[in-house]
Amino acid sequence: MFRLSSSSLRFRKFFPPFYSVFVKLNTRVFSSDSIKALAAGVSKAIKEGNFNLLDSDYGLNLQRNETSLVLLSLESEPNSAVEYFRWAEISGKDPSFYTIAHVLIRNGMFDVADKVFDEMVVNRGKDFHVLGSIKDRSMEVCLKHGDVFRFLIDGCCKYGMVDEAMKIFVYSIQLGVVIPEDSVYRLLNSLIDAARVDLIADHFDKLCRGIVPYGVSAHGFVMDALFCKGEVTKALEFHRLVMERGFRVDIVSCNKILKGLLVDQIGVASMMLRLVLDCGPAPNVVIFCTLINGFCKRGEMDRAFELFKVMEQKGIAPDLIAYSTVIDGYFKAGMLGMGHKLFLQALHKGVKLDVVVFSSTVDVYVKVGDITTAFDVYKRMLCQGISPNVVTYTILIKGLCQDGRIYEAFGIYGHILKRGLKPSVVTYSSLIDGLCKCGYLRSGFALYEDMIQMGYTPDVVIYSVLVDGLCKQGLMLHALRFSVKTLRQSVQPSVVVFNSLINGWYKLNRFEEVLKVFRLIGVYGIKPDVATFTTLMRVSVMEGKLEEALFLFFRMFKMGLEPDAVAFCTLMDAFCKHMKPTIGLQLFDLMQRNRISADIAVCNVVINLLFKSHCAEDASKYFKNLLEGKMEPDIVTYNTMICGFCSLRRLDEAARIFEMLKCTPFGPNSVTLTILIHALCKNNDMDDAIRIFSTMKEKDPNPNVVTYGCLMDWFSKSVDIEGSFKLFEDMQEKGISPSIISYSIIIDGLCKRGRVDEAKNIFHQAIDSKLLPDVVAYGILIRGCCKVGRLVEAALLYEHMLRNGVKPDDLLQRALSEYNTPKWLMRKGLWVHDKPMPD
């Protein structure tokens, strides 16, 4: 409760003349001047500490506007003003809270003002009129103070008195008082929290005027707040309400709202645009482009193009940004046909496309290997009068180098120099890469030296290209020296360089060197990537260490790497070839759970795994899904299906797939026909096998070394080994180099007939042809020698095999254990690898 100060009791004692005068004057009607004089007298008495007059008949008869004048007159004595205000409140005078707030805030007593406001809420409740008699025109001049309005609005918002807060705000706007920015935001937030968007809409124009000085849209602020609270319906209804009441909403505000929604609420953004189209404001090309760009980034090109057409239907001509956005979206989605169609449409309609759009279009066709179309776009660019820049030329150079057209690439490089443009590092890296891939490694290094002399600093990409070029030509020592040289030049080491070294040693079957380079990665503090581990997995697979490959695979997960489709495919294919299809299919399940998109190579391995698991029906179903889906089967897919059915002796099904393959654009290849020939040979259907082989010799596709091997193997195992020799000679006459398998087939046929000397001659022919015999070739000849009792020769061959790094397999070990050997061979440990027998 408010308390009256004891000092007021002394009023009558010290000022009796004033009291009698006030009583007499109170019975008359006064002019405004007399009222002000009366208020000044009372103010003086209160300032001097005598409050007895307040309890008199005069005090009880003071009017509210007189009370406010008294409060104003006490502005220099704010503490007395507070006591007088509390007395007036207890006495039922309904004093103006605005006036006491004005007095206190002008004196910087914000804490006291807050306390008095709290007391007012306790005594009168939240529905009391904060403004009171402020609308008395005689008091406007002296009460126009922005801080007071700010205090009152903030106090009302604190207690949820949003209607009163809005009244104060509206009145302040009428008086021309500028409300501070944070108070307007607080008012808007309070109205939103109180679900009073209707009140915002009622005074939308005034709220806009209150925020405009700060460059903020009231419409955007309210819409963003409602969307953040998840109140989509209320937000959209607010927009409709504002438009229906005739208020102006800036389309720029709507565009900003759409941009914010595109982050994670593109569906709501679509609803917002539909509402704008329905009730305004009039959309422009920018707002359409905003949403179109959102759909393009998500790959939803159908919706993007639908919106593009709506824009045209509304009479809004798509501009450069609109066309470039949709064209780029189509290209990134792999829909080159639609993108190119729209590109031509833009040119037909006279849209002035810039060098960026043309360069992007050229780049797309270069990336898919369509150099012809890329140059068509380039020519159109020139016809449009648009000058290519270095980026455009570099893209063309990259495409030509990828296509092996290195001389034409240097022709484009000449255009750059002729026009006085400065080639970029990327230009040089593309040219050097092209030279290395075309086998002109020396020229690549020469260009690298020229580049340095011209003041360019090669980046890690150029170093990686040169190291990769050396590795691909088998010049591993040169590659290592160059890598060390670049590291000494303070070039930031790249995992790409080390991956090239690892891959180079891998292709040379130098697995120990692979591991040495891998250790160097750790020495230089470089984190290996998925490509590094994939190559290491291949090394383990080549060595038959599938468990080690599996360990490397899961080590990637432990290091925070995410294996890609190539890594999964490498391991799945390894388990497939080692007849462990169940593990391979489990890996495919893991790949799907990790949401890694399978390419056609993975799909082909999956089909092979299903056949190896004797799940032909599942393989057929999977193949059918490929035919009906977006991913088109390639020749390997068809060959895998045919091979799978042939392995299960279901030749009718294989023939059905073969007929389907003949209807494809690529048709059967030599591998396809070789698979059929192999199946027919196993089925002893040699007439059909020879017929297919004869057709291959007369027409395309030509038979390959495997095709000959299938027929040679059949003849070798039959009574007619001379047929194998004829095929072997025919193959060489056709310019097809026999493989070690071809030689092994002939050697096997001769050994089975006891013709070991001839077999040894064929074996040495293979070595003379720079072929490295494998464990199969050694095993056939060693067993052949043992069968005819030539154990010493067999032992020497065994020693030769070990010296060449070929390890004996279980089949050879079991075969050798059946034969007795001289003790001197046992003492030398030649017979059983790493396990010499004692005397």
Summary of the structure (lengths in Angstrom):
residues: 839
radius of gyration: 46.0
end to end distance: 118.6
largest distance: 153.1
contacts: 2662
relative contact order: 0.02
helix: 73%
strand: 0%
